[in-house]
Amino acid sequence: MNDIRPSSEPRNVSFLGLGTMGGAMARHLGKAGHRLTIYNRTMARAEAWMVANPGLAVRAAASPAEAAEDADVVISCVGNDDDLADVVLSPTGAFASLRRGAVFIDHTTVSARIARQIAVEGRDKELLCVDAPVTGGQSGAEAGTLAIMCGGSEKAIEAARPILGAYAKRVVHVGKSGAGQTAKMANQMCIAGALAGLSEAIRFAQAARLDLDRVFDAISGGAAQSWQMDNRFHTMARDEFDFGFAVDWMRKDLGLAIEEARNLGASVPTTALIDQFYADVQALGGGREDTSALIRRLPRKGSA
């Protein structure tokens, strides 16, 4: 089921984490008419967000617990497992004050283990918990067209859908708690594989001194076509790598996938190899560049 009609009823929504993705999602919630409480570890960022988004029903909280008071829905979008545990499970975390029956949605890309842990903690408090990592990047967050893969109970997912509809065009219930995170790992594996193949293809065409525009026209309409090809082929060829999702974050995500594969007894040799390729890019100083910077590890020969 992919019915994500946005809620027409204003809710008390608290958003924890106002980074590139979280800030955009919170903005859509405010514009949808929800009463927003925001929290960011750096209060200056929360204050700057309020200045940049005037006219919204919003207040800033000093802690996740304060933000969760009187909330119908709490949403988090932070950095990693430790960050998520801090804003949710610590003595000043959201679960310390979130009322029974409320909805908790996490958009952070983290381990399936912590997603399951939060679900267990939430169940004891009668909360509806959804692990809901997203795909679509910064552009999708800004446009409100993200795709979201969700883990949790059917009841929790259905409670979350009207809220998610403020910034998503696709919401898929993948399975039980933790399944959303596992699906996101599969997503990142696919992206990394596509970029590795695209990197080699571009360098190969350059070495052959082919006209890259014609190569793109020839191959982008067939079986080789992908989102990465459509959106990154020409920028990779020009060595432009400033498009949001950083190599450092991709390595974190691939590390999660490799660890989960080990737990499952699954073989992921290609993912492990590409993870090492990204380590090469980090060694070249490209850790903060977009994931398409994977091509940097391949020497340029010839000219298009």
Buried (B, 14 or more C-beta within 10 A) or exposed (E): EEEBEBBEEEBBBBBBBBBBBBBBBBBBBBBBBBBBBBBBBEEEBBEBBBEEBEEBEBEBBEBBBBBBBEBBBBBBBBBBBEBBBBBBBBEEBBBBBBEEEBBBBBBBBBBBBBBBBBBEBBBEBEBBBBBBBBBBBBEBBBBBEBBBBBBBBEEBBBBBBBBBBBBBBBBBBBEBBBBBBBBBBBBBBBBBBBBBBBBEBBBBBBBEEBEBEEBBEEBEEEEEEBEBBEBBBBBBBEEBBEBBBBBBBBBBBBBBBBBBBEEEEEEBEEBBEBBEBBBBBBEEEBBEBBBBBBBBBBEBEEEB
